[in-house]
């Protein structure tokens, strides 16, 4: 899929989640300082470390382990143009 095709598909997708494969290169990364956060393994919301346990404010649970969750905001470029992901 090209960046132009992906851009059109994303405009038509609305708020639904879909996966796409694009061949291109990363032109710009916007959040270089925070590429991931530690998340609750149950609800995937942000957790904080308290007394050697990861505490989730959302589901009110504590866990021995947390899950790194990646968040990337970038512009992908190919011969057809750019797309913000």
N, C-alpha and C positions, 0 to 999 in steps of 0.2 A: 504494500500500500504506500502511496506517496503522501507527502505532507499536505498537499492540496486536497487529496481524497479524504484524508483523516480530518482536516479542518471542516469539510462539508459534512462528514459523518457525525462529528461532534456537535455541530449546529443542529442536526436533525435528531440526535439521541435524547435531548432533553436532560433529565436528571438521572436517567438509568445508567447503570454501570456496565461497561463493555470492555473487552480487551482487544487491542490491535497490535499488529506488528508493522513497524515502519523502519525502512532502511534510510539512514541519514546520519547527521552528526549533531552533537550538542553545541549550539551556538552560544547560549548564555545560561548560566545557573543563577537563579535569583536568591536562594536561601543557602548559600555556601556554609554559613556558620552553624546552621541547624538542619542537618540532613536526616536526622532520625530522633525519635523520643522513645523512652521506655514505656511500654504499654501493658495493661492488664491482660493476662492470657484469656480471660473470659469475655470481657466487653470491648477490649482494644482501646480503651481510654487511657489517658496519661496517668502514671503512678508516681508516687514519691517514696523515697527510701526512709523508713523509720524503724529504728531498732533492729536492723538486719533483715527486715521484711519490706516488701513492696506493697504499699497501701493504695488502694483505689478509692478515690472519693466518689466515683460514680456508682459502683455496685457495693461499696462498703465492705470489701473483702481484702484480706492480706494474703500475700503469696510469697513463697520462698524465692521464686524466679519471676522475672518479667520478660517481656518480648520486645526486642528492638523493632520499631515500626518506622519505616522510611517514608519521608515526605519530600518529594522533589518537585520543584517548580522550575521549569526550564523552557527554552525555545529550541525546538528541533528544526534543522534545516536540511533540505535536499534540493535537487535541481528545479522542483516545481514551486518552492517557496518555503515559508516558515510556518510552524504551528506551536502554540503555547500549550504545554502539558503540565 
